[in-house]
Each structure stands twice: as C-alpha cells, then as structure tokens.
Amino acid sequence: MDGRWPGWGADAGLVVLTFLPVLLSQPYVDTSGPAWASLTAYEAVGVGGLLLRQRLPVTAFVVGFGALLAALVASASAGAKLSPLVFLPLAVLLYNLGNRGTSGKRTVSAVLGVTLLSVAGLWLNRMTTDSGDFQGGLDVLAALAPMPLAWAMGFAARTRQELLAAAERRAADARRAQALEAAQATQRERTRIAGEMHDVVAHSLTLLVVHAETLRARGAELPDWARAQVDGLAAAGRQSSGELRDLLRMLRDPADAVPLQPVPDLGELDALLDSHRAAGGTVGMMMGIALESVPGPVQLATYRLVQEALVNARRHAPGAPVRVSVDGVAGELRCEVVNGRAARRGTADAGIGLGLVSMEERVRALDGELTAGPTGDGGFRVVATMPLERADV
C-alpha cells in the first residue's frame, strides 16, 4: 500500500465531515439558485484551502476566510441566505493555523488581513443590499465569536506536541549519556583486567622465557632430548608472549586492536604440530582444502581449535596419538581432531575448564557448529564445521 494513502485518506475524511453538513443543512435554510451558487463556489475554494492547510496554513486560512466572506456578501446581495454551518470550515482552518502557524509575524499579518477583509466585506454588504435581514449583524457576530477558541485549541495541541518532542529528546539524551557511561565503565574494567593480566601472567611468562633461553644457552650441557624440549618451550613462550601483548593492547584500547604480530592461519599448522611432537606427542594431519579458498577468520578459528585440542590431548591423554583432518565439504570447512586412549595418567585438575567453551564461542561467531565428546575406544573427538561464504563477509 502506498505510504501516502493514510494522509490523503485523512484529508478526504476531513473534507467530507467539514463540507457535507453544510450541503445537508442548506435545504432547510434556503433552496434558491443564488444560495446554491454562492455555496457551491465557496465550497470549491474551501476544499482547495483545506487540502493545502498543512503546507500553507496562513494562506489557506486567508483564502478560506475570503471565500466565506465573498459567499456571504454575494448571497446577501441576491436576497439569499446560507446555512450557519458555512463557518465550520473556517473553524478547521483556524485550528490548523494555531497548530501549524509557527511564524508569529505571519500569523499577525493574517489576522490583520482578515480584519481588513471583514471591514471591506461589511462595507460591500451595506452597499449591495437595503434589506436589514440580509445585512451582517448579531447573527454573523455570534457565529464568529467562538472562532478564536479554535485557534487556541490548535495552539494548545502544538504546544503539547512540542513538549512531548522535548521530553523524547531529553529521554534520548539520557539514554545516550547512560550508554556512554556504561561504555566508559566497560573500558575502565577492561583496563583493570589488562593490568591484572599483565601483573599476574605477563611477568610469569616472561620469567619462563628467560629461564628457557638460559637453558638454551647452556644446551651443550644438556642431553639431546632436553635440548629439543627447551627449544620448544622457548618458542612457545615467545609466541605466547606476543599474543598476550596483543591481547593486553586490545583490552586497554579496543580501537588499537590491530595485532603487532601476524595472525596465525592454516599455513602454520605444520609448525603447531611440530611443537606437539617436540613435547612428546604423536600427531598426523590430513589437509583436503586449498588454503587460499579459506577466509582469514575461518583460518584463525581453525588454528585456535587445533591448538586447544592438542593442548587438551597433552593434558588429559598424554602419549595418545592424535589425528587432525581439515576438509572442505559443500561450501563449509570441516575440522576434526581425534585423540586415542591415554598412554599414561593425565595431569589432575589441568586447565580451568574453558577450552571447549572458547572453541564453541569461536565457531558460533562464524555461524558454525561444534560437537565434542568421548569416542568408543576411550579417546576424545572434536568436530567443527564453519561456512566459508558467511565468514568472508
């Protein structure tokens, strides 16, 4: 339905309610030809003024008043009378003037203009008819006396609308201030968390890297298996330190969230698996999708998923073989990580229990699905599917 229809429908209804009563009451007042001719001409002009009332409130009022005055003078000069309801459209135009006439100067000019028209109409009426029955008198004054009330009602309605609009603006300002205060509180909390993480985690991680590098410097005194472990420990520590620095920068200022080091992708899975092997694990991988066809967000999520799954395997199923497969099926990337039964007892109370939660949040953020659970042979399986098109938007 055309959006303009409600406005035109309201105008049509107002025209009918304003001018139809005049036509229905005129036969009970005067059925002469001059009376109908004056009434018809007046209503034709009045309908046009009524339709223009919203865009030109002052002009519509002056034109409507002039048309009414001309109809009254013309009918009186011909010895005809019009229905008292001819003043009804004037009341509507006066209400509209009070409601939409925002310019006080133009409103005053309109009042002065219709006053002059009234004087001129009274003079013409006296000049064109000798009968006292058709000369404007107390009957016309009685009809015009309530008209200022229509203007006052329109002005009151406009004032109420302005008050409501001002209240809505104040409410909107209050909501914006509340949102700003919440954002500032959030930023303060993020800064506090970043400081806590720096004090609790960063210092310990830096100390770990320093010790690992010290051991590497004395690698000639270590057995071969220990040198490999120390190299992996130092590499993992440096990578974790870089990622932690990026995370702390993002927490302190979300606008400065561009990482200083490259974001991991599927091309670095081999290095990730090598670090797992260096830690004493057994892992194999099958890659069945071209890296260039996988969007960056999906590559990062897949890397983090494999990284977390390998960490969980080392914690809970040490010595168990791990199988990693990454495939592309029907516009989706499917990543599966399966580990077998643990070869020895896992670390008790390892981790904080948020690994799977973090995986699921990453996958769902890309409109994907994650399933995880034990296998029939005592192992554990993690499977994630993520759409390629949606993640690339």
Secondary structure in CASP SS format (residue, H / E / C, confidence):
PFRMAT SS
TARGET T0000
AUTHOR 0000-0000-0000
METHOD secondary structure of the structure
MODEL  1
M C 1.00
D C 1.00
G C 1.00
R C 1.00
W H 1.00
P H 1.00
G H 1.00
W H 1.00
G H 1.00
A H 1.00
D H 1.00
A H 1.00
G H 1.00
L H 1.00
V H 1.00
V H 1.00
L H 1.00
T H 1.00
F H 1.00
L H 1.00
P H 1.00
V H 1.00
L H 1.00
L H 1.00
S H 1.00
Q H 1.00
P H 1.00
Y H 1.00
V C 1.00
D C 1.00
T C 1.00
S C 1.00
G H 1.00
P H 1.00
A H 1.00
W H 1.00
A H 1.00
S H 1.00
L H 1.00
T H 1.00
A H 1.00
Y H 1.00
E H 1.00
A H 1.00
V H 1.00
G H 1.00
V H 1.00
G H 1.00
G H 1.00
L H 1.00
L H 1.00
L C 1.00
R C 1.00
Q C 1.00
R C 1.00
L C 1.00
P H 1.00
V H 1.00
T H 1.00
A H 1.00
F H 1.00
V H 1.00
V H 1.00
G H 1.00
F H 1.00
G H 1.00
A H 1.00
L H 1.00
L H 1.00
A H 1.00
A H 1.00
L H 1.00
V H 1.00
A H 1.00
S H 1.00
A H 1.00
S H 1.00
A C 1.00
G C 1.00
A C 1.00
K C 1.00
L C 1.00
S C 1.00
P H 1.00
L H 1.00
V H 1.00
F H 1.00
L H 1.00
P H 1.00
L H 1.00
A H 1.00
V H 1.00
L H 1.00
L H 1.00
Y H 1.00
N H 1.00
L H 1.00
G H 1.00
N H 1.00
R H 1.00
G C 1.00
T C 1.00
S C 1.00
G H 1.00
K H 1.00
R H 1.00
T H 1.00
V H 1.00
S H 1.00
A H 1.00
V H 1.00
L H 1.00
G H 1.00
V H 1.00
T H 1.00
L H 1.00
L H 1.00
S H 1.00
V H 1.00
A H 1.00
G H 1.00
L H 1.00
W H 1.00
L H 1.00
N H 1.00
R H 1.00
M H 1.00
T H 1.00
T C 1.00
D C 1.00
S C 1.00
G H 1.00
D H 1.00
F H 1.00
Q C 1.00
G C 1.00
G C 1.00
L H 1.00
D H 1.00
V H 1.00
L H 1.00
A H 1.00
A H 1.00
L H 1.00
A C 1.00
P C 1.00
M H 1.00
P H 1.00
L H 1.00
A H 1.00
W H 1.00
A H 1.00
M H 1.00
G H 1.00
F H 1.00
A H 1.00
A H 1.00
R H 1.00
T H 1.00
R H 1.00
Q H 1.00
E H 1.00
L H 1.00
L H 1.00
A H 1.00
A H 1.00
A H 1.00
E H 1.00
R H 1.00
R H 1.00
A H 1.00
A H 1.00
D H 1.00
A H 1.00
R H 1.00
R H 1.00
A H 1.00
Q H 1.00
A H 1.00
L H 1.00
E H 1.00
A H 1.00
A H 1.00
Q H 1.00
A H 1.00
T H 1.00
Q H 1.00
R H 1.00
E H 1.00
R H 1.00
T H 1.00
R H 1.00
I H 1.00
A H 1.00
G H 1.00
E H 1.00
M H 1.00
H H 1.00
D H 1.00
V H 1.00
V H 1.00
A H 1.00
H H 1.00
S H 1.00
L H 1.00
T H 1.00
L H 1.00
L H 1.00
V H 1.00
V H 1.00
H H 1.00
A H 1.00
E H 1.00
T H 1.00
L H 1.00
R H 1.00
A H 1.00
R C 1.00
G H 1.00
A H 1.00
E H 1.00
L C 1.00
P C 1.00
D H 1.00
W H 1.00
A H 1.00
R H 1.00
A H 1.00
Q H 1.00
V H 1.00
D H 1.00
G H 1.00
L H 1.00
A H 1.00
A H 1.00
A H 1.00
G H 1.00
R H 1.00
Q H 1.00
S H 1.00
S H 1.00
G H 1.00
E H 1.00
L H 1.00
R H 1.00
D H 1.00
L H 1.00
L H 1.00
R H 1.00
M H 1.00
L H 1.00
R H 1.00
D C 1.00
P H 1.00
A H 1.00
D H 1.00
A C 1.00
V C 1.00
P C 1.00
L C 1.00
Q C 1.00
P C 1.00
V C 1.00
P C 1.00
D C 1.00
L H 1.00
G H 1.00
E H 1.00
L H 1.00
D H 1.00
A H 1.00
L H 1.00
L H 1.00
D H 1.00
S H 1.00
H H 1.00
R H 1.00
A H 1.00
A C 1.00
G C 1.00
G C 1.00
T E 1.00
V E 1.00
G E 1.00
M E 1.00
M E 1.00
M E 1.00
G E 1.00
I C 1.00
A C 1.00
L H 1.00
E H 1.00
S H 1.00
V C 1.00
P C 1.00
G H 1.00
P H 1.00
V H 1.00
Q H 1.00
L H 1.00
A H 1.00
T H 1.00
Y H 1.00
R H 1.00
L H 1.00
V H 1.00
Q H 1.00
E H 1.00
A H 1.00
L H 1.00
V H 1.00
N H 1.00
A H 1.00
R H 1.00
R H 1.00
H H 1.00
A C 1.00
P C 1.00
G C 1.00
A C 1.00
P E 1.00
V E 1.00
R E 1.00
V E 1.00
S E 1.00
V E 1.00
D E 1.00
G E 1.00
V E 1.00
A C 1.00
G C 1.00
E E 1.00
L E 1.00
R E 1.00
C E 1.00
E E 1.00
V E 1.00
V E 1.00
N E 1.00
G C 1.00
R C 1.00
A C 1.00
A C 1.00
R C 1.00
R C 1.00
G C 1.00
T C 1.00
A C 1.00
D C 1.00
A C 1.00
G C 1.00
I C 1.00
G C 1.00
L C 1.00
G H 1.00
L H 1.00
V H 1.00
S H 1.00
M H 1.00
E H 1.00
E H 1.00
R H 1.00
V H 1.00
R H 1.00
A H 1.00
L C 1.00
D C 1.00
G C 1.00
E E 1.00
L E 1.00
T E 1.00
A E 1.00
G E 1.00
P E 1.00
T C 1.00
G C 1.00
D C 1.00
G C 1.00
G C 1.00
F E 1.00
R E 1.00
V E 1.00
V E 1.00
A E 1.00
T E 1.00
M E 1.00
P E 1.00
L H 1.00
E H 1.00
R H 1.00
A H 1.00
D C 1.00
V C 1.00
END
